[in-house]
């Protein structure tokens, strides 16, 4: 029988050799792990696919054509941007293309606004159709895997889509960003009342009188709206050109039918919408991000996060609803940090 080397029989030289081998293995494993971290996330097949598409163009969806644009040369999981409104086109979010060095950033104007078709059929302005539209955009661009970024109304759209409102439960969504989230319109309205009160009694009275009389086209009401927007929508003065462009490209029909005359006077079909019960069904890593002075308040954003199984929350200091322009460096840094943490 061969001799078995036990610790008692092991020579000092043999012990040193064994220790050296063990250390070499540990170092090799550590170096491999570090190399993997340095290499970053794996290249995404969907990134390659969407980068082979024309840089911008039109896709056929239910009810017409929507305009899209692909920005960036990175190979990480593509970021698909869902703008707010409904009916305020992507322009005010276009500086998210700063993330394009890591991954493709895809914008599209939802049907009824911006560069997309504006059909006259009012029956198209339903949440279910917008959810189906999102699936059609993904299919048209070959986005088998994707990260969804939904801002404001876009956060409702993202949750509707992930909850199967488009007809089926989607696959391939690796992560979700709910930015300036408007997931409960009753809570949004309640928050807006508090924000309006902070503007002073004269402004509050003007808004309440206009709402009760239906005179939301009056100069006094529009002045009050401007003051609200300057505090809680975008704090830059003057507003950045992309935000002005988005407002100019707004789809008034869809905005009015689903929303209302302003950000805080919600009279349309979204008035009673609350998707917070669906948040428990989100299985993807989820980032909720808002500005310190956002109309989607930090308190409410944290409230939503409590429903999500795997949620992170970021509040951008000295920023409002369009936090990506109020504080672009802090905003993009927060998104990049989350991408790294989740290895996207």
Protein Blocks (a to p, Z undefined) as FASTA:
>chain_A
ZZdddfklpcfklmmmmmmmmmmmmmmmmmmmmmmmmnopaddfklmmmmmpcfbdcddd
ehiacddddedjbfbdcdddddehehiafklmmmmmmmmmmoccdddddehiajbccdfb
lklmcfklmmmmmmmmmmmnopabccdddehjlmmmmmmmmnopnopacehiabdcdehi
afblklmmmmmmmmmmmnojklmmmmmmmmmnopambfklmmmmmmmmmmmmomcdcddf
klmmmmmmpcfklmmmmnmmbfklcfbfmlmgcfklmmmmpmbdcdddddfklfbdfklm
mmmmmmpmbacddddehiafklmlmmmmlmmmmmmmmmmmnoZZ
